[in-house]
Amino acid sequence: MPKDMHQNAADHHEQAAKAHRTAAQQHGSNDHVSGKQQSAQAVDKSKVAHEHSTQANNKSQQQK
């Protein structure tokens, strides 16, 4: 179970990283409105990834 939780957290981190890369590309193309929107989504995805990582870590610690 914890391995699945860690993989799920890793998947969320990758989604957040992709959103950050997309936002950076939009900002680099002077598309600041879309870049700002994408940046906000990236931050939200990062928060979700952090929550999943914390949950997976807590579950792992409980099993020790």
C-alpha positions as CSV (number, residue, x, y, z in Angstrom):
1,M,0.0,0.0,0.0
2,P,2.6,2.7,0.9
3,K,4.4,2.0,-2.4
4,D,1.2,2.8,-4.3
5,M,0.8,5.9,-2.2
6,H,4.4,7.0,-3.0
7,Q,3.8,6.4,-6.7
8,N,0.6,8.4,-6.5
9,A,2.5,11.3,-4.8
10,A,5.3,11.1,-7.5
11,D,2.7,11.3,-10.2
12,H,1.2,14.4,-8.6
13,H,4.7,15.9,-8.4
14,E,5.2,15.2,-12.1
15,Q,1.9,16.9,-13.0
16,A,2.9,19.9,-10.9
17,A,6.3,20.1,-12.6
18,K,4.7,19.9,-16.1
19,A,2.4,22.8,-15.1
20,H,5.4,24.8,-14.0
21,R,7.2,24.2,-17.2
22,T,4.1,25.2,-19.2
23,A,3.7,28.4,-17.2
24,A,7.4,29.2,-17.8
25,Q,7.0,28.7,-21.5
26,Q,4.0,30.9,-21.6
27,H,5.8,33.6,-19.7
28,G,8.7,33.3,-22.0
29,S,6.4,33.8,-25.0
30,N,5.1,37.0,-23.4
31,D,1.7,35.4,-22.8
32,H,1.6,36.7,-19.3
33,V,-2.2,36.3,-18.8
34,S,-2.1,32.5,-19.7
35,G,1.2,32.2,-17.8
36,K,-0.2,33.7,-14.7
37,Q,-3.2,31.3,-14.9
38,Q,-1.0,28.3,-15.5
39,S,1.3,29.4,-12.6
40,A,-1.7,29.4,-10.3
41,Q,-2.7,25.9,-11.5
42,A,0.9,24.8,-11.0
43,V,0.9,26.1,-7.4
44,D,-2.4,24.2,-6.7
45,K,-1.0,21.0,-8.2
46,S,2.2,21.5,-6.0
47,K,0.0,21.7,-2.9
48,V,-1.9,18.6,-3.8
49,A,1.4,16.8,-4.5
50,H,2.8,17.9,-1.1
51,E,-0.4,16.6,0.6
52,H,0.0,13.2,-1.1
53,S,3.7,13.0,-0.2
54,T,2.9,13.9,3.4
55,Q,0.2,11.2,3.6
56,A,2.4,8.6,2.1
57,N,5.3,9.4,4.4
58,N,3.0,9.3,7.5
59,K,1.6,6.0,6.4
60,S,5.1,4.6,5.9
61,Q,6.2,5.8,9.3
62,Q,3.2,4.1,11.0
63,Q,4.2,0.8,9.5
64,K,7.6,0.8,11.0
